[in-house]
Amino acid sequence: MADYIIGGILVALAILALRSVFKKTSSGGCAGCSGCNGCGPRCHGQDQETASK
């Protein structure tokens, strides 16, 4: 019974995390990076030409 409770909590946390990432990316934000280091150009709304210059 404890396995079901722990599993349910883990599934709920995964759903909340995915929802947060989806909301950030759909609103134009960047999920998972705190700045431009290591972040792709699409993450910050730049096109490939602007990012390569």
N, C-alpha and C positions, 0 to 999 in steps of 0.2 A: 504494500500500500504506500509506503514511503517513497518507493521508486516512482510511482505515478505522480505524487505531489512534487517531487524534485524535477521530474521531467516536464510537468506542466509549468513550473516556474521558469525553467530554462527556455521553453518554447515561447512563453510570454515575453521574456527578456529579448529573445531573438526578434520577435515581431516588432517590439518597440524600437529596437536598434535599426531594423530595416526601414521602418516608417520614418524615423528621423533622417536617415540618409536619403531616402526618396524625397522627402520634403525639402531638404537642403539643395539637392541637385535640380529638382523641378523648379525651384524659385530662382535658379541662376547662381546659387552659392556653390561653394566647393566643400565637399564632404571628405574629411580625412587629412587635409593639409592645413597648416597654420599660416602658410604664406606661399611664396612663389618657388621656394626651394623644392625641387623634385616633383613639382606639379606640372602636368601637361598644359599646353596652351589652351586647350578646350575648357579646362577647368575654370579659367578666369575670363572666359568670353573673348579671348583673342583668337584671331585666325592664324594660320600657319605662316603667312607672309610677314605679319607684324611681329610674331614671336621670333622669327629667324633673323630679323634685322638688329 
